[in-house]
Amino acid sequence: MEFNFARRMAHLKASEIREILKVTERPEVISFAGGLPAPELFPLEEIKEVNRIVLEEEGTKALQYTTTEGFAPLREWIANRMNSRLGTSFDRENILLTHGSQQALDLSGKVFLDEGDVVLCESPTYLAAISAFRAYCCEFVEVPTDNDGMIPDELERLLENTERVKIIYVIPDFQNPTGRTWSLERRERLAQAAMKYGVVVIEDNPYGELRFDGEALPSVKSFDQTGCVLCLRTFSKTFCPGYRIGWVAGDKRAIQKYVLVKQGADLQCNTIAQMEIAKYLELYDIDEHIAKIRAVYRRRRDLAVKTMEEEFPEGVTFTRPQGGLFAWVELPEHVNARDVQEKSLEKNVAFVTGGSFFPNGGRENTLRINFSNMPEDRIVEGLRCLAGILREFV
């Protein structure tokens, strides 16, 4: 039969990242493609222990339905941690647990976006956020962006002259895909502009705890005086992505709306996953675990940057991130990264081309490199191979 799909389906396409990950499942492929944590850092023995304790002590509760908002002790832990780091005054009612921060993006679109509404975003921005918001038939306006974040005067100009702006979406710390970090001034100016124009800011921060260099900077939320900033966070990068537990935090009136739409989506997150994370946080030192992750990723970042500095041809530039999982590569304008990708995959080296991170297209001379997932020797081998291919094009 011919299916009569909803109009929104015409706007959706498969994620390039998820599609290329099918290729990278082959063991011979050196992958710089996904934003995958290093699996050898997952605390398997500790997780076995907390699984045993949770099932033995509260097994029937762990295997039962729970509230849409999520397991109360875990929400309280999150609220306290955010208060200590952001200067907020959250309690558990400010927190909704979600299936990763990706679901929080989708729920944000459902809560705030009508067809034809506008999302202001960095240029480039996170591909999966584009996919999540686009399902609600919005328009994207890219705010001119440099190494310090959105350019404030350009942001204010767009807010002044663009109708139906509903959301400003940003990743201020170690941005995906570029690895850039916003300056303190840009964070404050964003919060001021959002409050002035009454626009919601979605501050997505999955990588903020993975800082390798320099001082931690205050969040955009720390400058918010009206409740216009909503924070997205996740355990996927600092613990284990397979649990699929993230959260949205913010003004209780907004969180109540998120709860309503989550009830219609999936009722709740996985009960036992929430309880196991809470038990881990009770019994073990999460900061010690994060420190181990940072040490490994710092080494891999350093090695990736060193190899690119030594091997990449003249005319190719790249970021040197202070944290997170990614570096961003810009090729000469005449080089199409999709052509480079095709040659690279023939030699079993994978990366994600950059064009899809621009919601309105263009900039096909860019690509993203992930350095967290591959061991050190394969990082060097893969980047040297990629450098050889780039020399053919450049």
Buried (B, 14 or more C-beta within 10 A) or exposed (E): EEEEEEEEEEEEEEBBBEEBBEEBEEEEBBBBBBBBBBEEBBBEEBBEBBBEBBBEEBEEBBEEEBBBBBBBBBBBBBBEBBBEBBEBEBEBBBBBBBBBBBBBBBBBBBBBBEEEBBBBBBBBBBBBBBBBBBBBBBBBBBBEBEEBBBBBEBBBEBBEEEEEBBBBBBBBBBBBBBBBBBBEEBBBBBBBBBBEBEBBBBBBBBBBBBBBEEEEBBBBBBBBEEBBBBBBBBBBBBBBBEBBBBBBBBBEEBBEBBBBBBEEBEEBBBBBBBBBBBBBBEEBEBEEBBEEBBEBBBBBBBBBBEBBEEBBBEBBEBBBBBBBBBBBBBBBEEBBBBBBBEBBBEBBBBBBBBBBBBBEEEBBBBBBBBBBBBEBEBBBBBBBBBBBBBEEBB
